[in-house]
Amino acid sequence: MWVWVALGGSIGAVLRYLVATYVQKKAGIAFPLGTLTVNTIGSFLIGFFIHYFLEHLLWPPQAKAFFVVGFLGAFTTFSSFSYETVFLISQGEWLKALVYALVTNLACFTATVLGIALARALAG
């Protein structure tokens, strides 16, 4: 099982780096938008994947190990989110830190709900 986790994790980590870096460069602002983006996408994917593929298509445990534990575990970056929030506070950017924390949580919860809703719609 650990091989599935490792394989998914390696793909998720590389994709996280590529997506977060791309978004941050395109945004061109001093706000951790890249991390917010991968966390929101990851939240949507976990809601969709667990509900649709694991509950309706009954995929094997290896699929969950690969995608949920490995890929999404490496793709989403809650530890980066935590550090970036604390860093903003340490720089005196209290308002940015508050906005970032609130938007991240709201966006990720909303994305998870939307992922589940899409899975339910597809499952009928």
VOGU-3710 file (C-alpha; in Angstrom, 3 decimals, decimal comma):
1> mwvwvalggs> 0,000/0,000/0,000  2,845/2,398/0,785  3,961/2,226/-2,853  0,600/3,716/-3,907  0,978/6,497/-1,338  4,526/7,232/-2,487  3,574/7,277/-6,154  0,586/9,555/-5,580  2,621/11,775/-3,283  5,393/12,291/-5,779
11> igavlrylva> 2,920/13,330/-8,474  0,967/15,561/-6,086  4,088/17,320/-4,813  5,347/18,129/-8,297  1,929/19,309/-9,433  1,551/21,456/-6,304  4,855/23,152/-7,072  3,928/23,751/-10,711  0,405/25,056/-10,026  1,304/27,212/-7,023
21> tyvqkkagia> 4,334/28,721/-8,756  2,412/29,421/-11,950  -0,517/31,060/-10,157  1,760/33,134/-7,919  3,793/34,408/-10,876  0,669/35,215/-12,904  -0,956/37,014/-9,979  2,135/39,112/-9,338  0,976/40,146/-5,874  2,375/39,752/-2,360
31> fplgtltvnt> -0,456/37,458/-1,300  -0,130/33,634/-1,163  -2,610/33,053/-3,983  -0,731/29,980/-5,259  -1,201/28,134/-1,968  -4,825/29,246/-1,758  -5,389/27,883/-5,270  -3,930/24,423/-4,618  -5,772/24,132/-1,304  -9,079/25,034/-2,971
41> igsfligffi> -8,539/22,638/-5,878  -7,459/19,896/-3,462  -10,542/20,424/-1,314  -12,801/20,128/-4,357  -11,014/16,985/-5,531  -11,180/15,243/-2,153  -14,896/15,941/-1,860  -15,529/14,693/-5,378  -13,159/11,729/-5,301  -14,223/10,254/-1,976
51> hyflehllwp> -17,900/10,642/-2,662  -18,065/9,597/-6,310  -15,263/7,145/-6,896  -15,035/5,486/-3,501  -18,716/5,426/-2,558  -20,411/4,975/-5,937  -17,864/3,172/-8,073  -16,431/1,247/-5,130  -12,798/1,615/-6,145  -10,279/-0,464/-4,193
61> pqakaffvvg> -8,334/0,779/-1,150  -5,263/1,249/-3,361  -7,085/4,048/-5,203  -7,709/5,878/-1,934  -4,093/5,363/-0,857  -2,846/6,721/-4,182  -5,172/9,673/-4,632  -6,384/10,796/-1,204  -3,408/9,988/1,021  -0,616/10,286/-1,553
71> flgafttfss> -1,626/12,725/-4,279  -3,895/15,062/-2,298  -1,746/14,787/0,824  1,169/16,169/-1,165  -0,851/18,483/-3,409  -2,672/20,437/-0,711  -0,475/22,529/1,472  -2,064/23,249/4,804  1,338/23,511/6,448  2,309/26,169/3,911
81> fsyetvflis> -0,979/27,948/4,559  -0,278/27,964/8,308  3,251/29,282/7,863  2,215/31,968/5,392  -0,523/33,166/7,750  1,893/33,369/10,693  4,477/35,059/8,470  1,966/37,724/7,428  1,177/38,353/11,101  4,875/38,558/11,980
91> qgewlkalvy> 5,292/41,211/9,272  2,491/43,262/10,803  0,094/42,352/7,975  -2,782/41,480/10,302  -5,513/42,323/7,821  -3,910/40,279/5,028  -3,470/37,356/7,428  -7,110/37,526/8,502  -8,379/37,795/4,921  -6,122/34,937/3,830
101> alvtnlacft> -7,230/32,645/6,665  -10,929/33,403/6,153  -10,847/33,142/2,359  -8,795/29,930/2,448  -11,187/28,211/4,827  -14,306/29,455/3,074  -12,970/28,566/-0,379  -11,798/25,103/0,675  -15,013/24,204/2,513  -17,049/25,465/-0,421
111> atvlgialar> -14,902/23,520/-2,892  -15,375/20,318/-0,883  -19,160/20,793/-0,872  -19,108/21,484/-4,626  -17,037/18,360/-5,236  -19,552/16,253/-3,318  -22,436/17,924/-5,165  -20,853/17,142/-8,538  -20,264/13,549/-7,492  -23,889/13,187/-6,405
121> alag> -25,131/14,743/-9,656  -23,025/12,368/-11,722  -24,051/9,367/-9,638  -27,721/10,186/-10,103
//
